[in-house]
Amino acid sequence: MDTAFAERRRRDLIVAFVLAAIAATVPLFVKDSYLQNMMVLTLMWGALSQSWNILSGYCGQISLGHALYFGLGAYTTALLFTKFGVLPWFGMLGGGVISALIAMALGYPCFRLRGHYFVIATIVIAEIGLLLFHNWDWAGAAMGIEIPVRGDSWLKFQFPRSKLPYFYFALALACVAWFVTWWLEDSKWGYWWRAVKDNPEAAESLGVVVFNSKMGAAAVSAFLVAVGGSFYAQFVSYIDPESVMGFQFSLLMALPAVLGGIGTLWGPMLGAVILIPLTELTRSYVGGSGKGIDLIVYGGLIIAISLARPQGLIGLFSVKSLAGLLSPRRKEAVR
Amino acid sequence: MTTPLLETRGVWQRFGGLIANSDVSISVGRGEIVGLIGPNGAGKSTLFNLIAGVLPPTQGSIIFDGEDVTALPAAERCQRGVGRTFQVVKSFETMTVIDNVIVGALVRSTVMRDARRKAHEVLEFCGLGPRANVLASDLVPSEKRRLEVARALATEPKLLLLDEVLTGLTPVEAKTGVELVRKVRDTGVTVLMVEHVMEIVMPLVDRAIVLDLGKVLVEGKPADVVRDPKVITAYLGDRHAVGA
């Protein structure tokens, strides 16, 4: 009865696999370090947005404070490594776990808020985190932390001479974030989250424990974002509060998903693939002094999208010519 | 005699100075179809919400299946076998019809394959099978009502609370609705339905409970209830009662 559904799930998986395989070969042809850098960032933001999408897209709890978890991931890894010599791989897991726990601790009071009030709370809490790190001397305060770089090493996950390892890690991260989403989409959690987003009262009447659903989404989302933050700390090897916990990071996580299609499986990656290169290019062509031009481009895009295609760009794929790629269900969903 | 499936014992609900339910004690036996009727503002919906667990009563207790569920939230009551629909339909609009029903089915089995199969069965049962892959927001109003019922049935309730599912439908739609309710009862589900329009419910229910001004006014066989002068007064005002 449901072969069509199972087939769509399988097709999503195959398409993702093929795309990942193609992406993996790109650096073999593109040797330019600037472009490679851009690809790393694109994959990273894709992964981050995909993670943000779990809480804000699927579960409908719009967070504009995810920079907090990004920063926590970055700081946990950097601090553990510089202060205690703990390898970044463990720092990554540690940062993820800490972020997930903090997300739940914050969710406990905040998930009682709805709509705009919830959004405001997330912004404020992330700002408080930023201020705390600004004034925390042990963590480098406003000066930040420099991760000592000794040379290429997988063990210490640092590669001063090549972007390639970062590229492959970012690709793996994007794949994991996508796969987690794919997997959760057809699970109890995926259905609960969408029900909570659409109508919490009806969800509750059908046995969905709304509060727990939100907590679960927050934990998964924060964990993955923190892993991304850990990666970023290793990638740039120098972090300070503004550069990992600033408000713009929260926005940057939300925008690809919004652009590509919020609450969809493919939206965040699609959005990132368009948005990140675009802003990187704007930044380099309009010049470094034009800080803000990229944000103007963002703003313009978001306005254009919300006017023309509020469901996100993924909706464009609903046209008949691309029907093979997408299921009847998704076509319905984006019509 | 077996214990009733549902019992409310001296239930009060106050909203500030307003008393929506005062000392309401009703019971619903297993396998019954009971109609809860009454004029606007009689407290039907409030009582309904108290039974479903949307809010706790100010006073009194609610016994379901021999167990005091007064303190339990809605989700846990659903797990125990209370299913409900909403007067103002609350479909999950961005989800397809089948996905809407799967949410309900997941209460009984979190194995997706089973939940999905169950959801398809329920949709067929409710006559929504052909609409499975349509977005809920694309359904016409009568289909949305049916989706409400399907979603609730997927939770495998012992007691199904229907909140004005037959109101505002065309005569043909109402007739299929009535048939659906009978079919539901035939599967062993007890039904408590709030209805506004007496002509529709009276032939359907085994027993009717009339609420007025937050209190139980009359309770009994539908045929007796409609002839009761107190009910006529409540619905039509004093003059008609005197005239009758």
HADDOCK unambig.tbl for C-alpha pairs under 7 A between the chains (distance, minus, plus):
assign (segid A and resid 187 and name CA) (segid B and resid 112 and name CA) 6.35 0.50 0.50
assign (segid A and resid 188 and name CA) (segid B and resid 106 and name CA) 6.56 0.50 0.50
assign (segid A and resid 188 and name CA) (segid B and resid 110 and name CA) 5.93 0.50 0.50
assign (segid A and resid 191 and name CA) (segid B and resid 103 and name CA) 5.85 0.50 0.50
assign (segid A and resid 192 and name CA) (segid B and resid 103 and name CA) 6.49 0.50 0.50
assign (segid A and resid 195 and name CA) (segid B and resid 92 and name CA) 6.03 0.50 0.50
assign (segid A and resid 198 and name CA) (segid B and resid 92 and name CA) 5.06 0.50 0.50
assign (segid A and resid 198 and name CA) (segid B and resid 93 and name CA) 6.41 0.50 0.50
assign (segid A and resid 198 and name CA) (segid B and resid 94 and name CA) 6.87 0.50 0.50
assign (segid A and resid 199 and name CA) (segid B and resid 90 and name CA) 6.70 0.50 0.50
assign (segid A and resid 199 and name CA) (segid B and resid 92 and name CA) 6.12 0.50 0.50
assign (segid A and resid 202 and name CA) (segid B and resid 90 and name CA) 6.03 0.50 0.50
assign (segid A and resid 204 and name CA) (segid B and resid 74 and name CA) 5.95 0.50 0.50
assign (segid A and resid 204 and name CA) (segid B and resid 75 and name CA) 4.91 0.50 0.50
assign (segid A and resid 205 and name CA) (segid B and resid 74 and name CA) 5.51 0.50 0.50
assign (segid A and resid 205 and name CA) (segid B and resid 75 and name CA) 5.54 0.50 0.50
assign (segid A and resid 205 and name CA) (segid B and resid 78 and name CA) 6.24 0.50 0.50
assign (segid A and resid 205 and name CA) (segid B and resid 84 and name CA) 6.76 0.50 0.50
assign (segid A and resid 206 and name CA) (segid B and resid 75 and name CA) 6.38 0.50 0.50
assign (segid A and resid 206 and name CA) (segid B and resid 78 and name CA) 6.01 0.50 0.50
assign (segid A and resid 206 and name CA) (segid B and resid 104 and name CA) 5.13 0.50 0.50
assign (segid A and resid 206 and name CA) (segid B and resid 152 and name CA) 6.66 0.50 0.50
assign (segid A and resid 206 and name CA) (segid B and resid 155 and name CA) 6.69 0.50 0.50
assign (segid A and resid 207 and name CA) (segid B and resid 75 and name CA) 3.87 0.50 0.50
assign (segid A and resid 207 and name CA) (segid B and resid 76 and name CA) 6.27 0.50 0.50
assign (segid A and resid 207 and name CA) (segid B and resid 78 and name CA) 5.09 0.50 0.50
assign (segid A and resid 207 and name CA) (segid B and resid 79 and name CA) 5.79 0.50 0.50
assign (segid A and resid 207 and name CA) (segid B and resid 107 and name CA) 5.95 0.50 0.50
assign (segid A and resid 208 and name CA) (segid B and resid 75 and name CA) 5.74 0.50 0.50
assign (segid A and resid 209 and name CA) (segid B and resid 75 and name CA) 5.91 0.50 0.50
assign (segid A and resid 329 and name CA) (segid B and resid 133 and name CA) 6.09 0.50 0.50
assign (segid A and resid 332 and name CA) (segid B and resid 134 and name CA) 6.56 0.50 0.50
assign (segid A and resid 332 and name CA) (segid B and resid 135 and name CA) 6.34 0.50 0.50
assign (segid A and resid 333 and name CA) (segid B and resid 94 and name CA) 6.83 0.50 0.50
assign (segid A and resid 333 and name CA) (segid B and resid 135 and name CA) 6.48 0.50 0.50
